[in-house]
Amino acid sequence: GGIVRDMPSGPVEVRISRLAMAPGTTLEAGVVPYPALMYIETGTTACPGAAGRIVYAPDGKIVEESQAAGVQYTPAGSTQYIPAGIPDGAGNEEQVLMSSIVIEFVPVDEAATP
């Protein structure tokens, strides 16, 4: 688990997807206008990006809150929080598959219907 500090006021569309990365794969840092959580199922992700991202341990305690741009590592069983508007990428520096579940919190127009 993790705390989404900048949760949109609502309504919110919750998008859940899986990201799997082969060893040696890297996705460059990019920016999205909404917050997300990434739960690491297997392996360790090596995410290039900016300050402000947080890694939560399986018990919910903060392991790391990035204070500068660079690579942030999140091991299996942990969750990374990516605030809206903060550059974040993904990578797998290990020799095993990295698999994660990504949960995005996308604001929607209040007139939208489910």
The 8 nearest C-alpha neighbors of each residue, nearest first, counted from 0:
[[1, 59, 78, 57, 55, 2, 58, 77],
 [0, 2, 55, 59, 78, 3, 80, 36],
 [1, 3, 4, 0, 80, 59, 36, 55],
 [4, 2, 6, 5, 1, 80, 34, 35],
 [3, 5, 2, 6, 82, 34, 80, 1],
 [4, 6, 3, 7, 82, 34, 83, 33],
 [5, 7, 3, 4, 8, 34, 104, 33],
 [8, 6, 9, 106, 5, 11, 104, 105],
 [9, 7, 6, 10, 11, 106, 5, 107],
 [10, 8, 11, 7, 106, 107, 109, 6],
 [9, 11, 107, 106, 109, 8, 12, 108],
 [12, 10, 106, 9, 105, 107, 104, 13],
 [11, 13, 105, 104, 106, 14, 107, 10],
 [14, 12, 104, 103, 11, 105, 15, 102],
 [15, 13, 103, 102, 12, 16, 104, 105],
 [16, 14, 102, 101, 13, 103, 100, 17],
 [17, 15, 101, 100, 14, 18, 102, 99],
 [16, 18, 100, 99, 101, 19, 15, 98],
 [17, 19, 99, 98, 100, 20, 16, 101],
 [20, 18, 98, 97, 99, 17, 21, 96],
 [21, 19, 97, 96, 24, 91, 98, 22],
 [20, 22, 96, 24, 23, 97, 91, 19],
 [23, 21, 94, 91, 93, 24, 95, 96],
 [22, 24, 92, 91, 21, 25, 93, 90],
 [23, 25, 91, 90, 22, 21, 20, 26],
 [26, 24, 90, 89, 27, 91, 23, 88],
 [25, 27, 89, 88, 90, 28, 24, 46],
 [28, 26, 88, 25, 29, 89, 47, 87],
 [88, 29, 27, 87, 86, 48, 47, 26],
 [28, 30, 86, 87, 88, 27, 31, 48],
 [29, 31, 86, 84, 85, 87, 32, 28],
 [30, 32, 84, 33, 83, 29, 85, 34],
 [33, 31, 83, 84, 30, 34, 105, 85],
 [32, 34, 83, 31, 105, 104, 84, 35],
 [35, 33, 83, 82, 81, 104, 103, 5],
 [34, 36, 103, 81, 102, 80, 104, 82],
 [37, 35, 80, 102, 79, 101, 81, 38],
 [36, 38, 101, 79, 78, 100, 102, 39],
 [39, 37, 78, 100, 99, 77, 40, 101],
 [40, 38, 99, 75, 76, 77, 41, 98],
 [39, 41, 99, 75, 98, 76, 38, 42],
 [42, 40, 75, 98, 97, 39, 43, 96],
 [41, 43, 97, 75, 96, 74, 95, 44],
 [44, 42, 74, 73, 75, 97, 45, 72],
 [43, 45, 73, 91, 90, 72, 46, 89],
 [46, 44, 72, 90, 71, 91, 89, 70],
 [45, 47, 89, 88, 71, 70, 90, 44],
 [48, 46, 70, 88, 69, 28, 87, 89],
 [47, 49, 87, 86, 28, 69, 68, 88],
 [48, 50, 68, 86, 67, 85, 69, 51],
 [49, 51, 67, 66, 65, 68, 52, 48],
 [52, 50, 65, 64, 66, 53, 49, 82],
 [51, 53, 81, 65, 80, 64, 50, 82],
 [54, 52, 64, 80, 79, 63, 65, 55],
 [55, 53, 79, 63, 62, 78, 61, 80],
 [54, 56, 61, 78, 59, 60, 62, 77],
 [55, 57, 77, 59, 58, 60, 62, 61],
 [56, 58, 77, 59, 76, 55, 0, 78],
 [57, 59, 56, 60, 0, 55, 77, 61],
 [60, 58, 56, 55, 57, 0, 1, 61],
 [61, 59, 56, 55, 58, 62, 57, 1],
 [60, 62, 55, 63, 54, 56, 59, 53],
 [63, 61, 54, 55, 56, 60, 64, 53],
 [64, 62, 54, 53, 61, 65, 55, 52],
 [63, 65, 53, 52, 51, 66, 54, 62],
 [64, 66, 50, 51, 52, 67, 63, 53],
 [65, 67, 50, 64, 51, 68, 49, 52],
 [68, 66, 50, 65, 49, 69, 51, 48],
 [67, 69, 49, 50, 48, 66, 70, 65],
 [70, 68, 47, 48, 49, 67, 71, 50],
 [69, 71, 47, 46, 45, 48, 72, 68],
 [70, 72, 46, 45, 47, 69, 73, 65],
 [73, 71, 45, 44, 46, 70, 74, 43],
 [72, 74, 44, 43, 77, 54, 79, 71],
 [75, 73, 43, 77, 42, 76, 39, 44],
 [76, 74, 39, 41, 40, 42, 77, 43],
 [75, 77, 57, 39, 40, 74, 38, 78],
 [78, 76, 56, 57, 75, 55, 74, 39],
 [79, 77, 38, 55, 37, 54, 0, 39],
 [78, 80, 54, 37, 36, 53, 55, 81],
 [81, 79, 36, 53, 52, 35, 54, 82],
 [80, 82, 52, 35, 34, 36, 79, 83],
 [83, 81, 34, 85, 84, 80, 52, 35],
 [84, 82, 33, 34, 32, 85, 31, 81],
 [83, 85, 32, 30, 31, 82, 86, 33],
 [84, 86, 83, 30, 82, 49, 87, 81],
 [87, 85, 30, 29, 48, 28, 49, 84],
 [86, 88, 48, 28, 29, 47, 85, 46],
 [28, 89, 87, 27, 46, 47, 26, 48],
 [90, 88, 46, 26, 25, 45, 47, 44],
 [89, 91, 25, 45, 46, 44, 24, 26],
 [90, 92, 22, 44, 23, 24, 93, 45],
 [91, 93, 23, 22, 90, 45, 94, 24],
 [94, 92, 91, 95, 22, 23, 43, 42],
 [93, 95, 22, 92, 96, 23, 91, 21],
 [96, 94, 93, 22, 42, 97, 21, 91],
 [95, 97, 21, 20, 22, 42, 98, 41],
 [98, 96, 42, 20, 41, 19, 43, 91],
 [99, 97, 19, 41, 40, 18, 39, 96],
 [100, 98, 39, 40, 18, 38, 17, 19],
 [99, 101, 17, 38, 37, 16, 18, 39],
 [100, 102, 37, 16, 15, 36, 17, 99],
 [101, 103, 15, 36, 35, 14, 37, 100],
 [102, 104, 35, 14, 13, 105, 34, 101],
 [105, 103, 13, 34, 12, 11, 35, 33],
 [104, 106, 12, 11, 33, 103, 13, 107],
 [107, 105, 11, 7, 10, 12, 9, 104],
 [108, 106, 11, 10, 109, 105, 12, 111],
 [107, 109, 110, 111, 106, 10, 9, 11],
 [108, 110, 111, 10, 107, 9, 112, 106],
 [109, 111, 108, 112, 107, 10, 113, 9],
 [112, 110, 108, 109, 113, 107, 10, 12],
 [111, 113, 110, 109, 108, 107, 10, 12],
 [112, 111, 12, 110, 107, 10, 109, 11]]
